[in-house]
Amino acid sequence: MPTEIQAIRCFIMCQRITQMYLPLYLVRLDERTGDIFILAGEELQVLIDENGEITIL
């Protein structure tokens, strides 16, 4: 299960991505690292760590 802050940040990030009319292809919790991975649009990749820090790749 994601942490509370991860879940909130994931919801906000998914909402922002869809506001830009980009498709969300994958939202996945990596059980090895505890990070949430979001794949959207042509090449947008987002990582949300357990502390809620967002990294755009």
N, C-alpha and C positions, 0 to 999 in steps of 0.2 A: 504494500500500500504506500502511496506517496505521503509525504509529510503534509501538514495542513498548509504551510506556506507554498509548497510546491503545487498543490492542487489549485490554490487561488491564482498563482502566477500562470499556471498552465491554462486555466480558464480565460484569464485576461489576454494572454498571448494568442490563443485560438480565436478569440473574439476579434482582436485587432487584425489578425491575418485574414479572416473572412470579410472584414470591412473593406479590405483592399481587393476583394473578389478573387483571392487566390484559393485554389483547392487545397484542402488538407488531405494528404495521402497517408500519413502514418502518425499516430501519437502512441508512444510506447514507453513504459517504465522498464529501464534496463536493470534487471535484478542483480547483476554483478556489481554495478557501480552505484546504483540507487538514483541515477539521473533519469529525467524524463527527456525523451528525444521526440522532436516534432519535425516532420518532413512536409514541406508545403511548396506549392508553385513549381516553377522550373528547377530551382536550385536552392531554395531557402531551407536551411537546417538550423534548428534551435535546440540548445541543451539547457535544462533547468536542473541545477544541482539540489542537494538535500536542504541547503540553506536558502533556496529561492533565488539564487544568483542566475541570471540569464546570460547565456553566451550564444551569439549568432555566428554561425560558421559560414 
